[in-house]
Amino acid sequence: MNPFPADDKIQLRVFTAQDEIVIENWPSYPPEFADIDYALRQGGWIAEFRDQPNTWVYVAEQSGKVVAFTILALTAQSEAEFRIALRADKAGQGLGRIITAKTLQIGFDEIGLQRIHLIVRKNNPRAIALYRQKNFSHCGECQLIVNHKPIDFLKMELLRKDFAG
C-alpha cells in the first residue's frame, strides 16, 4: 500500500512556455511568505533559468493543474542547485515532499548527478524539516540580498549515496 496516496496524483513533466503564463497568474503567497512571491512573477525564477544550458525545469501537475515547479541547475560537474515553488493554496498538503522526491529521483537517476544542493531561508522551518527528512545535510550559511533586503539562508546538500528516494 502506498503510504503517500497523493503521490499517485502528482505528475512531473518538462516545463513549457504555456506553463510560465499559468504560474505568473498564481495567487500571491500569504503575508509571512510575501517576500518570496517574486520567484513566481515576470522576471522571477523561470525567467532566470528557463533558457540556461544544463538546467532542467519541471512542473508538477495534480488533476491536470500545475501546482508547483522545480528547477535543477548545474553548478559544477555532476552537481546542481535545487529550487521548488508551490502554488500558495497547495502549501501544507504534503505535496512539497512528493514533488521534491520526484525531482531528486530525476536528478540522481536520469541526469546522473552526484550532489544536489540548495539554500533555504532560515525563517522557513517547514522547508528545513522537509529537506532534513530527505537526508539533506547542513553545509553552511549565507546572506543574500533579495528584493533589496538581506535574507539569511542555510546551505544544504544531498549526496547521491545518501538519497533514499
N, C-alpha and C positions, 0 to 999 in steps of 0.2 A: 504494500500500500504506500502511495506517495505521501510523505509527511508534509509536503507543501502543495496542497491541491491547486493553488493559484498558479503554480509552475506550469501546468499543462495549458494554461490560458494565455501565457506570455510568449510571444514570438519575437525573436530578434531578427532584423533584416538590415541590409545595407541602406543607408540614408539616400534619399533622392531630393532633388530640388523642390518638389512639392511639399516635402516634409518641413522645409525651412519656413514656408508660409504658415503652415499649421502651428508650428512651435512658437513663432513670433506672435501668434494670436492666443496663446495660452493665457489663462488668468494670472494675475500677479500673485506673488508669494505673500503670505501673511506678514504683518509688521516685523516680527522677530527675524525674518529672513529677507526682508526687503532689500538689503544691500547685495544680495546675490541675484536679484531679478535681471540685472544687466546681461547675465550669461545667456538668457533666452531671447533677448531683443536684437533688433537690427544692429549689426556690428559686434555681436556677442561671440560666444564660443564657436558657433557654427561658422560664422564668417571668418573667424580666426583660423580654423582648422580644415574646413571643407576642401580646399584646393591644395593643401600642403602635401608634398610627397611623403610616402611612408607613414600615412595617417589613415586610420580606419574609423569611420563614423557610422554608428548603428542607431536605429530607432527600435524601441520596444513597443509592440502593439498588444493590446488587450481588447478582445472582441472587435477587432478591426480598427481601433482608435489608437493613435500614437499617445503613449502615456509617459515616455521617457526617451532620452537619447544618451548614448555613451560614446566616448572617444578613447582611442588608443593612439598615441602619437609617439613615434620612435624618437628616442632621445640619445641613444647610443646603440652600438651593435647588440642586438638581442634584448634591448631594454626599451620600455615605453612608459609614458605617463598615462594614467587613467583618470578620466573625468566622467561624471554622471550628473544628469539633471532630470528630476522627476517633475511631472506636471503637478502644480501646487495641490490640487484636490486629490492627488493619489498618494501623497506622503502619509506615512504611518500605517500603511496597509501590508507591509512586508514585501512590497514589490522591489524595493531597492536591493534587498538581499538576493532575490531571484535574478534580477537583471544584472547585478554585479557578478554573480556566479557564472551566468551565461557568457558575459563579456570576457571574464578571466579565462574561461574554458577556451574560447576562440583564441585569445591571446597566446595561451600556452600551447594548445594542441594544434591549431590550424596555422597561426602565424609563426610559431616556434620561438616565442620569447622565453628568456630565462629569468627576467626580472621585470616586475611591473611596480611602479611607484606612483605616489600621489601626494598631494598636500590637502589637508582638511583644516577648516577653521577650528581653532581651539574652543570656540564657543558653540560647537555643534556636537554635543555628546552622543546623540543618536547615530550620527555618521561614524564617529570614532568607534563606538561599540560595534557597529556593523563591520567595519574594517578589521577590528580585532577578532571578531567571530570568524572572519575569512582568513585568518592567520597573518594578516599584515602586521609587521612589527614597526615600532617607533625607531626612526633613524635620524632624527634631528628636528630642528625648529627653524622657522624663518618668519620674517615680517615683510609683507609686500604692500605696495600702495594699490588699492582697488577703489575706483571711483573717488579718487583724491583723498582717501582715508587710509591710515596704516591699519593693517589687519594682521593678527598673529595666527600663524599656521603651525601644525605639526606636519612633519615629513614622515611618511610611512612607506614601507616596501614589502613586497611579497616575492619570494624566490620560487621558481618552478618546483623545486624539491619540497617546498612547504605547502604547495597548493593541494587542498583536499577535495576540490570540486564543489 
